[in-house]
């Protein structure tokens, strides 16, 4: 059948549809007249009546008109914002179902982008949480205004309408408390709010991060202008209503960009960094430093990564994309030496301090790209046995892939937040002389469709 003949679906058309699986964004996936149909809110095994809302050359998108056969895993989402907010995608699926389907999302990616038979490797079940709520240690709420009231929250799904979210049940309660107090203070002081269309206004984003173990917490006010009107009044009110706050920081982002943070950060009150503890180690975190958003599952993730590295105490380890150095520090007790690098200078400064604070003299970090630093280290006579990579959703940089293949460490441990780019990169590493040994999905973000995966690769 040609592509022209295949496109037989029209917008507004209704038809019965059986949902076969979940897509990478958490939507139900079915097939009608050999064409794929994505239906948000539909679950695998369900039989629905679907109405088409969008048609493209490769797929159609629909909505549920009626559920004829419900999944036994379907539940009522407990969040009042769930139907509108795009933050979570799977609150209507019970937690065991979420863990099962996240493993399947990883399976789909590897079946699509690799030729590796998954039955030939260790493909483990998803590691989940005992309590999959209130797990996020950091919130980023966009600021808006309704009449004289400052609001803050997330944008409605597929919309530029801002939802005023006073409680998010996947966030630590302290982040909700801080955000709500800042909204009140900003309203009382009549601070202007940034308008993305006009590129005018002051307050852009309210960012809060809290230490689960230490109880310390930081407020970051992201502003479109450096000049802070009524700054002293603002600080005094925050400290009066939050007397135990550890850090109040202003970050200035003057650019017309969807990125939250700008390059300049000013400490308004308290410390520059807050502390968090994991597994007996202490980490200091500056406003822009990357740190895993789910501290409880971070322990699970890093232990799985350490297990995949097969360390015996003799290995030299590289922590690429090191951020604040957490993975490198985590593996240091079973490594002879750990070195890490990152392009974010502030994060590397945090990583160095974290290593020093924890008394780890055999761990070091520097600023730079892995593809430039690794060859220099090898020229100096230092070669890694194990390289751990934890890249962004876009996956490994092409230059770094080439560098890893040229360097040829015995093991590569790939910590991924995107199964598709992971599968593509594993294919390239396989072609470069590596064999995939195992895959371990980890649920870092319950109630969402996101899944972290640890891939263990060994040099042939």
Steps between C-alpha positions, in 0.01 A plus 500: 500500500643842408522792746229678300262207540588456868383848610127428528428674831335842510465756776176456696468135401394261779583132519564218751864460595692245708798643685811285458764686702612833644700750296809679630288797611254277690224499241313188395601355163264312271472420129211578263521393137873441549558854620629580848267701724614674820234554768595682823344341809440160340664193652634173354230234468216752491236505227381853435303712258749752361437835331780627277621852588810516279627321192852503359682297239640253753242487779168619637420640844167439666301544818293254701126526431411189696681215675330172405745278687698647790847395602506339846796734569296818441445724803370848575780755494526660849631838377233768431721650226569170326264540204653838409859499624761339277736421788381142561366263234425177687308572820207307351716183491569314825862480608566136415364574154730800467807291582399230251433747218823693557696182442299455181584855387869407528432175312325689218795737457751215471279303263465809279855633499720193551535146371596368843284203607388600850470137606881478465562759776395552861192720470378572852162617627462868584619600847222703664420685822318388810317836511486657151378844616660819637840394367623812313750721682481794258215697345511756218174692482448760229362832625188666361240753601121490523376854573694609814601150602831335417455134410756229433482155352530306177348553158195303396574215265537629140419854614655828614245530784670494838347284774526643851615189689489538877576133571688245290481150646827384345691791656648510851248698712763761586528608136122559486516702821783724379343561159164599650661742747705663223184544290335681792800727558538580130130590485517720811808684369341529154805361323458492123492162327694421184295498179654261246334671202591858595834400657426725793450459873707385798408162653545198272524181706486388865749217558520312829735216593496314832731248661305189598762389753628837625179704497683794344321681220568770244281752321615621159316797351563501125455853366508665159677807643794539737346796684281350776219740601423497873779244546554560872127483570477176302790340688368610837154356427642167381715470813207597724270237349776240450738565793693175446575556130862417413553700182328774298650554156420712195581366154485746210376376162461794260473286187190420297530126558306205644806414712438567868838625617726781387876519555509743793409401855497727807466383860238719671505339844651198673730247338586466133440125512284252688616159622353161428613160628489171313633173637708678763656743249429872508442708186483878468273629226506842339193644327584381147675175592347178371393253767263207465140606571403184688745444788353167612521345153838663437643246746333219305622639166859549611521163670379341176762698305772391744390138465512529119857631521627175665756691708757310706698787652771500232324688221552855377154655442385800297177681592409681177228767516587498871280792615559537875698174497238276657555185290878529521489545876253213533733255324819627667500243781556223243737684263874567517446847350205699366520794263209700367425791271215731406459817294308683776767676706276552805412129511867400481580740785227328704639158403852593616367628832285188540805276452707706744219516757464122498876447532538329161852587388491247217208680330553807280299709254568758232313723261492395135340267249561128538606473135785745561598401854513120460757501214717748696498275806601205285787701349611567859497124566168467688240267346162404646380144543136606543319804360163598645292737286179676601415724203196725438196374307676562169744221584875484452672764292630349173854609587478329837370179339802503270729573796360210705543257211856623437587489870353153550439473877416148617152607612257779422210561736237714329242670725222620270185709538388433141460137378502605132833682506641227725407231247650701212823561693523132603477406131793731423703367792422143393633579153808644673589180683273482805248238608185590693486286815199630689221758524358620832200738487462721810190704579637839601176684417188309611169617346684615185594310184871564555729210575872488580696205367846371584671320215815298575735456203821294490779520247510194277 
